[in-house]
């Protein structure tokens, strides 16, 4: 079964376009704010918008003092707790202090009068994004080293000293999956457009079968190969991106989410279920499990089926939010409409894994 249509993610998401309509920002106001709040900033500035960005719209700023990235909340009516750019800024600023690979954070603006919504400014990291998990054109050794770097970086995130990063209060430490199931159930209900039986069954089954949490760390919430910037000439992670869903929680949430690549068909994206992993040099899931466990001092990982069910359920909830925004006319990306069509297939996959985990 194919999990997503074949798309050229690099064409869809790489590069920038001129902001149009509601995506235009007041460059004069922004430049004045940056002069007052961003260390070393010198204008004038040129503003373009990164492609994609159906979640928090993201812009490139080129100025005399260098290049920056602006992330802002979408305009219009938003779901509670969604698009929290202040949390994105806080977690990256804290992790940057510890040496974890994130972009340097320059400033957070909570004054809507500057560009129309909250936003933050960070440095632009010079590197490459790997949109396709099969890494076309790479050598097998490079692919393996890249995947190992991705897992090692995740293990490093889950080993960050919370006190050193100033993130002890970044989230509640316990019952992570319970809180997340509740959160995504509520988000789904707020954006529900039709009744879907798999989602109804998952909403009943997931909270009744929660796994025990034995560790707490920073959890990224959307950790996958295309949410990081790698060095141009070596398999090194220079920056992990898109911290919108981050909090304190169970590190297995991140690990089992990235592991979903091994049960998701490629379709031009991060999945590797249907590619010849041995020939390509991509490690098998059991090798990835072993590497992560060795780096984090774990003996093993519990049965993955419950976690896969949860993660597909969560993705269905996220896509349902995008679908509602498409219907309401507030989605930021032209690609958002295509993504909204994935809600039902994601819900079906979630229930398939729930059945494997013992649901009836």
C-alpha positions as CSV (number, residue, x, y, z in Angstrom):
1,X,0.0,0.0,0.0
2,X,1.3,3.5,-0.9
3,X,1.1,5.9,2.0
4,X,1.4,9.1,0.0
5,X,1.3,10.2,-3.6
6,X,4.6,10.5,-5.5
7,X,5.7,14.1,-5.2
8,X,8.8,16.1,-5.8
9,X,9.2,17.5,-2.3
10,X,12.3,19.4,-3.3
11,X,10.4,21.4,-5.9
12,X,7.5,21.9,-3.6
13,X,9.4,23.1,-0.5
14,X,12.9,24.2,-1.6
15,X,13.6,27.8,-2.3
16,X,11.6,31.0,-1.8
17,X,8.9,32.9,-3.6
18,X,7.7,36.5,-3.4
19,X,5.1,36.9,-0.6
20,X,1.6,37.5,-2.0
21,X,-1.6,38.8,-0.6
22,X,-1.9,38.1,3.2
23,X,1.6,36.7,3.2
24,X,3.1,40.1,2.6
25,X,4.7,41.7,5.7
26,X,5.5,45.4,6.5
27,X,9.2,45.4,5.7
28,X,9.7,48.9,7.1
29,X,8.2,48.0,10.5
30,X,10.1,44.7,10.5
31,X,13.4,46.4,9.8
32,X,12.8,48.9,12.5
33,X,12.1,46.1,15.0
34,X,15.2,44.2,14.0
35,X,17.4,47.2,14.3
36,X,16.1,47.6,17.9
37,X,16.1,43.9,18.9
38,X,18.5,41.8,16.7
39,X,22.1,42.0,17.7
40,X,24.3,43.1,14.8
41,X,21.4,43.7,12.4
42,X,22.0,46.2,9.6
43,X,19.4,46.9,6.9
44,X,18.0,47.3,4.4
45,X,16.3,44.0,4.2
46,X,14.8,41.8,1.4
47,X,12.0,39.5,2.4
48,X,11.0,36.3,0.6
49,X,8.8,33.4,1.7
50,X,9.9,29.8,1.8
51,X,7.8,27.4,-0.2
52,X,5.5,25.1,1.8
53,X,4.9,26.3,5.3
54,X,1.3,25.2,5.8
55,X,1.9,25.3,9.5
56,X,3.9,28.4,10.7
57,X,4.7,30.6,7.6
58,X,8.5,31.0,7.3
59,X,10.4,33.7,5.5
60,X,14.0,34.4,4.4
61,X,15.5,37.8,5.3
62,X,18.5,38.9,3.4
63,X,20.2,42.1,4.8
64,X,23.5,43.9,4.8
65,X,24.4,42.1,8.1
66,X,23.6,38.6,6.8
67,X,20.7,36.2,6.2
68,X,18.0,35.3,8.8
69,X,14.8,33.3,9.1
70,X,11.5,34.6,10.3
71,X,8.8,32.3,11.6
72,X,5.4,33.7,12.4
73,X,2.0,32.5,13.5
74,X,-0.6,32.2,10.7
75,X,-3.1,35.0,10.5
76,X,-6.8,34.3,11.2
77,X,-8.6,32.1,13.8
78,X,-6.2,29.5,15.3
79,X,-6.8,26.4,17.4
80,X,-5.8,26.6,21.1
81,X,-2.1,25.8,21.8
82,X,-1.3,25.6,18.0
83,X,1.4,27.6,16.3
84,X,3.2,28.5,19.5
85,X,6.2,30.4,18.0
86,X,7.2,31.5,21.5
87,X,7.7,27.9,22.5
88,X,9.7,27.3,19.3
89,X,11.9,30.2,20.1
90,X,12.4,29.2,23.8
91,X,13.3,25.6,23.2
92,X,15.8,26.4,20.4
93,X,17.4,29.2,22.5
94,X,17.8,26.8,25.4
95,X,19.3,24.0,23.3
96,X,21.6,26.4,21.5
97,X,23.2,27.2,24.8
98,X,24.1,23.5,25.4
99,X,25.7,23.0,21.9
100,X,22.9,21.0,20.4
101,X,22.6,21.7,16.7
102,X,19.9,24.3,16.3
103,X,19.9,27.7,14.6
104,X,21.0,30.7,16.7
105,X,18.0,32.6,18.0
106,X,18.0,36.4,17.8
107,X,14.7,37.6,19.1
108,X,11.0,37.0,19.7
109,X,8.3,39.5,19.0
110,X,4.9,39.3,20.7
111,X,3.6,42.6,19.4
112,X,1.1,42.0,16.7
113,X,1.5,45.5,15.3
114,X,4.9,44.8,13.8
115,X,3.9,42.2,11.1
116,X,0.4,41.2,12.2
117,X,1.2,38.2,14.4
118,X,3.9,36.9,16.8
119,X,7.2,36.0,15.2
120,X,10.8,35.2,15.9
121,X,14.1,35.7,14.1
122,X,16.8,33.1,13.9
123,X,20.0,32.6,11.9
124,X,19.9,31.0,8.4
125,X,22.0,27.8,8.5
126,X,23.9,27.0,5.3
127,X,23.5,23.4,4.5
128,X,21.3,20.9,2.7
129,X,17.9,19.4,3.3
130,X,17.3,15.7,2.5
131,X,13.7,15.6,1.3
132,X,13.8,12.0,-0.1
133,X,14.7,9.3,2.5
134,X,16.1,7.1,-0.3
135,X,18.7,9.9,-0.9
136,X,19.0,9.6,-4.7
137,X,22.5,10.0,-6.1
138,X,24.2,9.2,-2.7
139,X,26.6,6.4,-2.1
140,X,25.5,3.5,0.2
141,X,28.2,4.5,2.8
142,X,27.0,8.1,2.8
143,X,23.4,7.0,3.3
144,X,24.3,4.8,6.2
145,X,26.4,7.5,7.9
146,X,23.6,10.1,7.4
147,X,21.0,7.8,9.0
148,X,23.4,7.1,11.9
149,X,24.0,10.8,12.3
150,X,20.2,11.4,12.4
151,X,19.8,8.7,15.2
152,X,22.9,9.9,17.1
153,X,21.5,13.5,17.1
154,X,18.2,12.3,18.4
155,X,19.9,10.4,21.2
156,X,21.9,13.6,22.0
157,X,18.6,15.6,22.2
158,X,17.2,13.0,24.6
159,X,20.3,13.4,26.8
160,X,20.3,17.2,27.1
161,X,20.6,18.4,30.6
162,X,17.3,20.3,31.1
163,X,18.7,22.5,33.8
164,X,21.6,23.6,31.6
165,X,19.2,24.4,28.8
166,X,16.8,26.3,31.2
167,X,14.0,24.0,30.1
168,X,13.0,22.3,33.3
169,X,9.6,24.0,33.1
170,X,9.1,23.5,29.4
171,X,6.4,20.9,29.9
172,X,4.9,18.5,32.4
173,X,7.2,15.6,33.0
174,X,4.8,12.7,33.3
175,X,2.0,11.0,31.5
176,X,3.2,12.3,28.1
177,X,1.2,9.9,25.9
178,X,-1.9,10.4,28.0
179,X,-1.6,14.2,27.6
180,X,-0.8,13.9,23.9
181,X,-3.7,11.6,23.1
182,X,-6.0,14.0,25.0
183,X,-4.5,17.0,23.1
184,X,-4.9,15.5,19.7
185,X,-8.3,14.2,20.4
186,X,-9.4,17.7,21.3
187,X,-7.6,19.3,18.3
188,X,-9.3,16.7,16.1
189,X,-12.7,17.5,17.5
190,X,-12.2,21.2,17.1
191,X,-11.4,20.7,13.4
192,X,-13.6,17.7,12.7
193,X,-15.5,18.0,9.3
194,X,-17.0,14.5,9.1
195,X,-17.3,11.3,11.2
196,X,-14.5,8.8,10.7
197,X,-15.0,5.4,12.4
198,X,-11.2,4.6,12.7
199,X,-10.7,7.9,14.6
200,X,-13.6,7.1,16.8
201,X,-12.2,3.7,17.7
202,X,-8.7,5.1,18.3
203,X,-10.1,7.9,20.5
204,X,-11.6,5.1,22.7
205,X,-8.7,2.6,22.5
206,X,-5.5,4.7,22.8
207,X,-6.2,6.2,26.3
208,X,-7.2,2.8,27.6
209,X,-3.8,1.2,26.6
210,X,-1.2,3.9,27.4
211,X,2.4,2.6,27.8
212,X,4.4,3.3,30.9
213,X,6.7,6.3,30.8
214,X,10.1,5.7,32.5
215,X,12.1,8.7,31.2
216,X,11.6,12.4,30.5
217,X,13.5,14.6,28.0
218,X,12.9,17.3,25.5
219,X,10.7,15.8,22.8
220,X,10.9,17.4,19.3
221,X,7.5,16.1,18.2
222,X,8.2,16.0,14.4
223,X,11.7,14.5,14.2
224,X,12.4,13.1,10.7
225,X,15.1,13.3,8.1
226,X,13.6,16.3,6.2
227,X,13.3,18.4,9.4
228,X,17.0,19.0,9.7
229,X,19.9,20.7,7.8
230,X,22.9,18.6,7.0
231,X,26.4,19.8,6.1
232,X,27.0,20.1,2.3
233,X,30.0,17.8,2.3
234,X,29.6,15.4,5.1
235,X,26.9,13.5,7.1
236,X,26.7,15.9,10.0
237,X,23.5,17.5,11.3
238,X,24.0,21.3,11.5
239,X,20.5,22.2,12.7
240,X,17.2,20.5,13.6
241,X,14.2,22.5,12.4
242,X,10.5,22.8,13.1
243,X,10.1,22.8,16.9
244,X,6.4,23.7,16.9
245,X,5.3,20.5,18.7
246,X,8.2,20.3,21.2
247,X,7.7,19.8,24.9
248,X,9.0,17.7,27.8
249,X,7.9,14.1,27.5
250,X,8.7,10.5,26.7
251,X,11.7,10.3,24.4
252,X,10.2,7.2,22.8
253,X,7.6,9.5,21.2
254,X,10.4,10.9,19.0
255,X,12.2,7.6,18.4
256,X,9.0,5.8,17.4
257,X,8.0,8.7,15.2
258,X,11.2,8.6,13.2
259,X,10.9,4.8,13.1
260,X,7.7,5.2,11.1
261,X,9.9,5.9,8.0
262,X,10.5,2.1,8.0
263,X,6.7,1.4,7.8
264,X,5.9,4.2,5.3
265,X,6.3,4.0,1.6
266,X,8.7,6.5,0.0
267,X,6.5,8.5,-2.4
268,X,9.4,11.0,-2.8
269,X,9.4,11.8,0.9
270,X,11.0,10.4,4.1
271,X,9.6,6.8,4.0
272,X,11.8,3.9,3.2
273,X,9.5,0.9,3.6
274,X,9.3,0.1,-0.1
275,X,12.9,0.8,-1.2
276,X,15.8,-1.7,-1.4
277,X,17.4,-0.6,1.9
278,X,20.3,-3.2,1.7
279,X,21.4,-2.0,-1.7
280,X,21.0,1.6,-0.8
281,X,23.0,1.3,2.5
282,X,20.1,2.4,4.6
283,X,20.2,0.6,8.0
284,X,17.3,-1.8,8.9
285,X,14.9,-0.8,11.7
286,X,16.5,-3.3,14.2
287,X,19.9,-1.7,13.6
288,X,18.4,1.7,14.3
289,X,16.8,0.4,17.4
290,X,20.1,-1.1,18.6
291,X,22.1,2.1,17.9
292,X,19.6,4.3,19.7
293,X,19.4,2.0,22.7
294,X,23.3,1.9,22.9
295,X,23.5,5.7,22.8
296,X,20.8,6.2,25.5
297,X,21.5,3.3,27.8
298,X,18.3,1.3,27.0
299,X,18.1,-2.4,27.0
300,X,15.3,-2.5,24.4
301,X,12.3,-0.7,22.9
302,X,8.8,-1.9,23.7
303,X,6.5,-3.2,21.0
304,X,6.3,-0.5,18.3
305,X,2.8,-1.2,17.1
306,X,1.1,0.9,19.8
307,X,3.4,3.7,19.1
308,X,2.8,3.5,15.4
309,X,-0.9,3.6,16.0
310,X,-0.6,6.6,18.2
311,X,1.7,8.4,15.7
312,X,-0.6,7.8,12.7
313,X,-3.5,9.0,14.8
314,X,-1.6,12.1,15.7
315,X,-0.7,12.7,12.0
316,X,-4.4,12.3,11.1
317,X,-5.3,14.9,13.7
318,X,-2.7,17.3,12.3
319,X,-3.9,16.8,8.8
320,X,-7.5,17.3,9.9
321,X,-6.5,20.7,11.2
322,X,-5.0,21.5,7.9
323,X,-8.1,20.3,6.1
324,X,-10.3,22.5,8.3
325,X,-8.0,25.5,7.5
326,X,-8.3,24.7,3.8
327,X,-12.1,24.7,4.1
328,X,-11.9,28.0,6.1
329,X,-9.5,29.5,3.6
330,X,-6.7,30.2,6.1
331,X,-4.1,27.5,5.0
332,X,-0.8,29.1,4.0
333,X,0.4,26.6,1.4
334,X,-1.0,25.5,-1.9
335,X,0.2,22.0,-1.0
336,X,-2.1,22.1,2.0
337,X,-5.1,20.9,0.0
338,X,-3.3,17.8,-1.1
339,X,-2.1,17.1,2.4
340,X,-5.7,17.4,3.7
341,X,-6.7,14.5,1.6
342,X,-4.5,12.2,3.7
343,X,-6.6,12.3,6.8
344,X,-8.6,9.1,6.0
345,X,-5.7,7.0,4.9
346,X,-3.7,8.0,8.0
347,X,-6.6,7.1,10.3
348,X,-6.9,3.7,8.6
349,X,-3.2,3.0,9.0
350,X,-3.4,4.0,12.7
351,X,-6.2,1.5,13.3
352,X,-4.3,-1.2,11.4
353,X,-1.4,-0.8,13.9
354,X,-3.9,-0.7,16.8
355,X,-5.2,-4.1,15.7
356,X,-1.6,-5.4,15.5
357,X,-1.1,-4.1,19.1
358,X,-4.1,-6.1,20.3
359,X,-7.1,-3.8,19.7
360,X,-10.4,-5.5,19.1
